[in-house]
Amino acid sequence: MRTAPVRVSFEHVGVDFPTQHGPMRVLDDVSFDVRDGEFVSIIGPSGCGKTTLMNIVGGFVQPSQGRVLLDGKPVDAPGPDRGVIFQEYGVFPWLTVRQNIEFGLKLAAGRVPAAQREQTVQRYMGLMGLSDFANHFPKHLSGGMRQRLALARAYAVRPQFLLMDEPFGALDAQTRSAMQDLLLDVLQREGKTVILITHSVEEAIYLSSRIVVVTARPARIRTIIDVPFGYPRAENVHEDPRFGEMRAHIRDLVMQEYAAQARQTVRLSD
Ligand SMILES: Nc1ncnc2c1ncn2[C@@H]1O[C@H](COP(=O)(O)OP(=O)(O)OP(=O)(O)O)[C@@H](O)[C@H]1O
């Protein structure tokens, strides 16, 4: 993995957003690489700038300083090579479950022949437990089902990159665990490069090859941790003593950053 080509490169990335009180720095001097086939999780306090980091790779936000390269070229727009799963923007409310999954496939027409589309739609509806809801609109689905639909849409297109922002946040514990295993399964078969934002330390360790811990806002890299478990990864890594040690260490770092962020919020409201 360490010798695989670099696919995503953050080079001294900074972002300032305008506010009533002047520019607010959200990212500061963020530099790291993501290599082909890596699974990198980003973890840090709420509101520190993680989604903004992801939005730059997605092509939705331009950095104020530095740059992000995708396969050596600066990212300037979204593209079908990047499957994006954001909590809020995952599904089109005016399309049914089936149509939502089909939509992405039609956009990626070059890569998914028409004859295969119906089969692909059926397959992902089945995998996500949505087959009985094929003709339902998202507003008639639960939050968890909508999230599974967003996952189905992204996976069906088989993008090279998956950019996932808390993709399992609205799911109950059982479904979350099933969706984590399904993701590992999809990666094992299709080999993708993944960036995942999560608030769950356990999820980050269970899924990732590396974990980037970021600081309170403005997000900087606090540390990058190599996960010592290979793939395919089995449920029983949870019982490995190294898993527990790593969880305690990362929780400690994240709690320190949450405390720093909370102090900032108090100062802002003074
Ligand atoms: N387009 C924007 N314009 C102005 N401010 C923004 C914009 N996008 C995000 N922000 C602000 O930047 C800060 C970081 O937001 P971001 O969504 O990146 O954080 P986050 O770490 O992903 O948070 P969470 O974990 O709660 O999802 C927040 O204070 C947010 O209000």
The ligand as a Tripos MOL2 file, in Angstrom:
@<TRIPOS>MOLECULE
LIG
   31    33     1     0     0
SMALL
NO_CHARGES

@<TRIPOS>ATOM
      1 N1        -20.0380   27.3890    2.7940 N.pl3     1 LIG1
      2 C1        -19.8060   27.8060    4.0390 C.ar      1 LIG1
      3 N2        -19.8450   29.1400    4.3170 N.ar      1 LIG1
      4 C2        -19.5910   29.5960    5.5670 C.ar      1 LIG1
      5 N3        -19.3010   28.7800    6.6160 N.ar      1 LIG1
      6 C3        -19.2510   27.4680    6.3830 C.ar      1 LIG1
      7 C4        -19.5050   26.9030    5.0950 C.ar      1 LIG1
      8 N4        -19.3830   25.5340    5.1820 N.ar      1 LIG1
      9 C5        -19.0700   25.2760    6.4650 C.ar      1 LIG1
     10 N5        -18.9910   26.4170    7.1850 N.ar      1 LIG1
     11 C6        -18.6040   26.5230    8.6000 C.3       1 LIG1
     12 O1        -17.3200   25.9320    8.7270 O.3       1 LIG1
     13 C7        -17.1970   25.2280    9.9500 C.3       1 LIG1
     14 C8        -16.7640   23.7940    9.6780 C.3       1 LIG1
     15 O2        -17.8310   23.1000    9.0360 O.3       1 LIG1
     16 P1        -17.7140   21.5860    8.5720 P.3       1 LIG1
     17 O3        -19.0680   21.1860    8.0800 O.co2     1 LIG1
     18 O4        -16.5880   21.4300    7.6400 O.co2     1 LIG1
     19 O5        -17.3870   20.8490    9.9520 O.3       1 LIG1
     20 P2        -17.4380   19.3010   10.3570 P.3       1 LIG1
     21 O6        -16.1820   19.0470   11.0770 O.co2     1 LIG1
     22 O7        -17.7350   18.4780    9.1700 O.co2     1 LIG1
     23 O8        -18.6780   19.2450   11.3460 O.3       1 LIG1
     24 P3        -19.6340   17.9920   11.7530 P.3       1 LIG1
     25 O9        -18.7330   16.9580   12.3140 O.co2     1 LIG1
     26 O10       -20.5320   18.6020   12.7930 O.co2     1 LIG1
     27 O11       -20.3440   17.5680   10.5060 O.co2     1 LIG1
     28 C9        -18.5440   25.3310   10.6500 C.3       1 LIG1
     29 O12       -18.4650   26.3690   11.6060 O.3       1 LIG1
     30 C10       -19.4930   25.7040    9.5290 C.3       1 LIG1
     31 O13       -20.5530   26.4950   10.0300 O.3       1 LIG1
@<TRIPOS>BOND
     1     1     2 1
     2     2     3 ar
     3     2     7 ar
     4     3     4 ar
     5     4     5 ar
     6     5     6 ar
     7     6     7 ar
     8     6    10 ar
     9     7     8 ar
    10     8     9 ar
    11     9    10 ar
    12    10    11 1
    13    11    12 1
    14    11    30 1
    15    12    13 1
    16    13    14 1
    17    13    28 1
    18    14    15 1
    19    15    16 1
    20    16    17 2
    21    16    18 1
    22    16    19 1
    23    19    20 1
    24    20    21 2
    25    20    22 1
    26    20    23 1
    27    23    24 1
    28    24    25 2
    29    24    26 1
    30    24    27 1
    31    28    29 1
    32    28    30 1
    33    30    31 1
@<TRIPOS>SUBSTRUCTURE
     1 LIG1         1 GROUP 0 **** ****
